[in-house]
Amino acid sequence: MAEPVIIVGSGLAGYTLAREFRKLDKNTPLAIVTRDGGAFYSKPMLSNALTGGKSPEQLAVFGAQDMATQLQAEILVRTVATAIDRDGKTVDILADGATAKRSYSRLVLAMGAEPIHLDILGDGVDRLVSVNDLDDYARFRSELVRAERIAVLGGGLVGCEFANDLCAAGKTVHVIEPAHGPLQRFLPAPAQQAVKEALEQLGVHWHFGSMLAELHRDGESRRAVLKRADDSGEHIDLDVDLVLSAVGLRPRVHLADAAGVQIARGIVVDRALRTSDPDIFALGDCAEVSGHVLPFVQPLMNAARALAKTLAGQETKVTYPAMPIVVKTPACPTVVLPPPDRHPGSWSIDERGDGIRAVFNSPEGSPLGFALTGAATGEKVALAKVIPGLLE
Amino acid sequence: MAKWQCLVCGFIYDEALGLPEEGIAPGTKWQDIPEDWVCPDCGVSKSEFEMIEIS
C-alpha cells in the first residue's frame, strides 16, 4: 500500500485540507497528527462564544472519531510531531511518553501559530492566559467563572473581539494597548475612533499608550501594574481577576527549521504551498506563502483547496483575491482590507452618521485597501471586487 | 425566518435580511440560495452542510 499523506495539525487548515483532499482522492491513506483532542471547531467563533451562548463543548461540533469517519483518516490525538527525517521520509511522533516513527509520501505542516508571551514580572502571572485553540478556550472559560474584572493585553483584532464579547457578557473589561488606538495596524484614525467609542459605550475601559509591567498576587485578586509605553515613569494599578494576553502570534516553524526546511517569518512555501523540500508542504498560520503571512480564515481556505488538488496529482497554485477581514465586534461592525505594507498612497475617508467608509488609494488613484464601519460594512463585497488580489 | 451559521467562520445568514449587496433579497430562504453560493466571509460552499440552523 502507498505510504500515507500525513498532516500535522487539526485546526482549520489541517482539517479543511483533509476534507478538500478527500473530495478528490478517496483512496490514498491519510493520517492527521494533532497535539490536541482532534475536535473540529470554528476558531473565529472563540472570540464571540460568550454572547453567542456557546460552551467550549458546543463549539466542538465534531469529535475526533466523527472526523476520522468523515475523512476516512487515521487521527492521532494528543500526539506531538517531534522531528522529521527528510531522507527517510518519516516523522517522529510522541504520545503518552512513547515515540514512534511514521512514514509519509507527502507531509503537510498545518501547525498554526504560537501566541507571543510577554515577560511580565510578579507572582500573579498564574492568571495570565492566552487563547489560541479550543483547549486554551476551555481553560479560559473555567477561569472566567470566578473572574469579573478582566484585563485584555492588546487592542488588535483578537483583543477587540474578546473585549466586546466579555463586556457584552457583563464582565468589567480593561484593554491595555501600547498604541494610541484600537486596531492600529489596520484602521485609519477616524475608524479607530469609531471602534474605540463604540466599545467605550459598551463599557470597555481603554488604557492606550500603556503596557502591563507587573502582575502581583493580592489575595484572590491580582494587581496589574501598568506603565506608560513612552517610559515617562508614570504607572497605574488595576485590580483584576484574570488577564487575557492577545498581543500577537508567531508562526510555528521549529519542526521545519530543525529539519533544515527553509523558514523566514513562517515556513517558506511557494504558491503550490511547497517548502524547500519537494515532499513537504505547509499552509495556514505557520506558512509564509510567497512572502505573505496571513493568519486569517480566507487565505487558509484558498490554500487548502489549492493544496488538495496538488496532493491529488493536479499541481495547482494558490490564488489570493482581495480578502477582507471581518472584525467580530458587534458593538461596531468593522471590515478591513489592509493595503499592502508601506505602499505609498492615502486614505480617502467618508464619515457618515451611521458609519465610516475609508478607501486607501495609490498616488495614481487606484483603490488598494479599505476600512468600513457600521452601515458602510455593507459595501464590503462591491469594494473587494475593485481591489487587486495579492496573488492572482 | 431562520438564521444559519457557517461552521467554519461563524458568519450568520439571516433569511429575513438576505444579503442585498450580493443580490440576495431580504426574505430569501436558505434552500433558495444558489448551490454555487459561498460564505462571504470564508468561502466555504453551501453544499457541504457547513451552515447550521441556529434559530
Interface residues (C-beta under 8 A of the other chain):
Chain A: L12 T16 R19 S42 P44 M45 N48 G52 V61 V297 Q298 M301 N302 V326 K328 G378 E379 K380 V381 A382
Chain B: C6 L7 V8 C9 G10 F11 P20 E21 E22 P40 D41 C42 G43 V44 E48 I52
